[in-house]
């Protein structure tokens, strides 16, 4: 292992920098509770396993054994780190759709005031946003999307993208990232719409009944009713939501493949 790394030190460093930047921006691994030593070790193992299957002939001028590290090699390292950050940021966009969906209907449930720090998204998030985020993370590991992203996604990115292609295709990169943000809100609305629509109907019914019979004082009982009804709808629709999570992951991976193809210009 050491001999292989020493013989291809410059190429190994390029791959390791991309993997480390990816881990630094990806959900779960970007948490403060994950030690930097763990990230460095994992990036090193990933780079070692990817080393035999990559072709860095584009960087042949900078990765030859007799070439010392110079300013050009440092700029290529920065470019590799930027590619890893872009991939991790796009995966973060996929996960942000689930926590955003929780924020949409948490206000109507009465849970919007109970915002606590979410270790996964590293922002203040309502409880329902954290709930959906944790379910999404479990599905991410359960369905094999984690292995698909790490072994096939990173390998495809190394085969098709380089720091040069990142500079040449920056216009397509901006377009795809903006499209990903648009897809984020669309997915969040699709997840939250059944609960939001049901809660709207419940609110209308409570308002009509409180006007028809003011002595019942239904407005004071509205919040418990809304919470119970929301959890009921969420429980009933959970299988469909989980299926949507799975389809969202693989749709996001397809968009990542399009990003590699757009920037790299190579078939994956």
N, C-alpha and C positions, 0 to 999 in steps of 0.2 A: 504493500500500500504506500509506504513512504517513498519507495523507489519510483513508483508511478507518478506520484505527486511531484517529486523533485525533478523528474525528467520533463514534465509538462507544467512547470510552476506558473508560468505566465498565463497559460490557458486556464489552469485550475483557479487562479486568482480572479480572472474575469468571470468565470461561472459562479464562483463563491460570492462575489460582490453582488451579482444579480440575484442570487438566491437569498442572501442576507437582506437586501433591500426589500425583496418581496415579503419576507417574514416580518419585517419591521412595520409594514403597512397592512398586512392581512389581519382580519378579525381573529380573535383568540390568541394568536401569537404576538400581537402588538400590545397585549395587556401588560401593565406594569408589573404584575405578579410573575410574569415569565422572565426569568433571568436572561441577561444579555449573553452570559456564557452558554446557556441552552440554545439560544438563537444562533450563536457562532458555531457551536458544535453541529447543530442540525444543518446549517448552511454548508459546512464543510463536508458532511456525509452526503448531502444531496449533490454537491459538486463532484465528489468522487464517483458516485454512481452514474452521473451524467457525462463524465469525462470521456469514456470510450465511444460514445455515440454522437458526439458533436463535431461539427466541422467549422473551425474558425479560420478558414483560409483567407477570409476578408481581412483579418488582422495579421496576416503572415509577416508583414513588415515589423510589427511590434512584438510578436510572440516568438520570434526565432531565438534559439538558445543563446546565441552570442550577442544579443542586443540588450543593452542595459536599460533600466527603467528611466525614461525621460519624460518630458512634458507631454508629448503626444500619447504615451501610454497612460499617463494619469488622466488625460481628457477622455480616453476610451473607457477607463474605469468609471469615470463619472457618468458617461453615457450608459454603461451597463447598469449602474445603480439606478439611473432614471428609468430605464426599462422595467426593472423590478418594482419600482415605486408605482409605475403606471398600472402594471398587472395587479398589484395588491390593492390599489385604489379602485380598480374596476370591480374586484371581488367585494370590496367594502360597499360599493354602490348596491350590489345585489342584496347584501344583508341589510342595508339601510332601509330598503323597501318594507321589510317586515316590522322593524321598530317604528317606522313612520305610520304604518297601518294601525299599530296600537295607539299612537298618538291621536289619530283621527277619531276613533270612537271612545277613547278614554275620557274625553271631555263630557260626552253625553252620559257615560256611565257614572260620572261623579268621581273618577279616579285621577283627574288631571292635576289635582292639588298634591297628590302623593308621588311626587317626582323624587327619585333617589338616583344615586350615581350608578350607572350601568357599566360594569367592568368590560363587557364585550364591545360596546360602541364607544365607551369612554366619554360619555356625555350624560347630562341629566335627562333621564328618560322616565315616562310614566310606567307604572307596574305592568300594564298590558303590553307595552312595547317591549319590556324585558321578557315577558312571558313568551311572546311570539318569537323573539330573538333566540331564546334558549331552545325552543322547539325547532327552529330553523337550523341551529347548530347541531342538534341531535340528528336531524334528517341529513344534514351535510355529511356526517360521518357514517350514518347507517346505510345510505344508498350508494356509497362508493364514490361520491363526488369529490371527496378529499383526495383519494388516490388518483382519480382522473386528472384533477388539477395539478397535483404535485408531479406525477410521473409523465403524463402525456402533455399537459399544458405547458409546463416549463421546458420540456424537450422540444415541443413545437416552436416555442418562442425563440429558443436558442438556434434552431435550424433555420428559421425564417427571418429573424430580426437581428439587426446590429445597430450600433451607435450611428453609423452612416445613414441607414434607412430611416432612423428616427429623425434625423435632421432634414432629410429630403421629403419625408411624408408628414410633416408636422400639421399641414392643413387637414388631411384625412384623420389624423389623431384627434384634433380638436372637435371635428364633426362627430366622430364616434363617441367621444366622452360626453358631449352635450346630449347626444341621442340616448346615452345610458342614463343620464340624469332625468330625461323626460320619461324613460321607461320606468324609472324608480317610482315616480309619483303615480303613473298609470297602474303599476302593480299594487302599490299601497292602496289605491282607491278600489281596485277589484277585490282585495282581501277584506277591506273594511266596509264595503258598500252593503252587504247583507245585514250586518249588525247595525250600521247607521240608519238604514231604511226601517228596520224593525223598531229601533228605539224612537224614531220619528213618529211612527204610528202609535206607539205606546204613549208618547208625550201628548199627541193630539187626543187620544182617548181619555187620558187623565184630565186634560184641560176641559173637555166637554162634560165629563162626569162631575168635576168640581164646580162647574157653572150650573149644572142641573141640580146638584144636591150639595150646597156649600157646607152643610152641617157634617158631611162625611170627612171633611178636611183631608182630601186625597193628596194635596200638594205636599204635606208633611210626610206622607207615606210614599211619595213618588220615587225618592232615591233608592230605598230598599227594593222596590218593585223593579226599577230600571236595572239595578245590579243583578238581581236574580234572573231576570229575563235575558240580560246580556250573556250571563254565564251559560244559560240554557241554550241560547242560539249558538254560542261559541262551541259548546260541547257537541251539538248536533252537526255543525258544519266543520268540525275538526278534521275528519277524513278528507273532505274536499280541499281544505286549506293545506293539509300535508301534501296532497297530490299536486296542488298548485306550487308549493315550495319546491318540490322535486323538478317540475317542469321549468320553473324559474331558474334553477341552478343550471340546467343543461342548455336553456336558451341563452343564459349569460355566457356559458362556455362557447356556444356557437358564435356569439358576438365577439368574444376574445379571438376565436379562430379567424373571423373576418378582419379583426384588427391586425393580426399577424400577417394575413395575406395582403392587406392594404399597404402596410408599411414595408413588409419584406419583399413583396412581389414574387414570392415563391409559393408553390402548391404544397399544402400540408398533408 
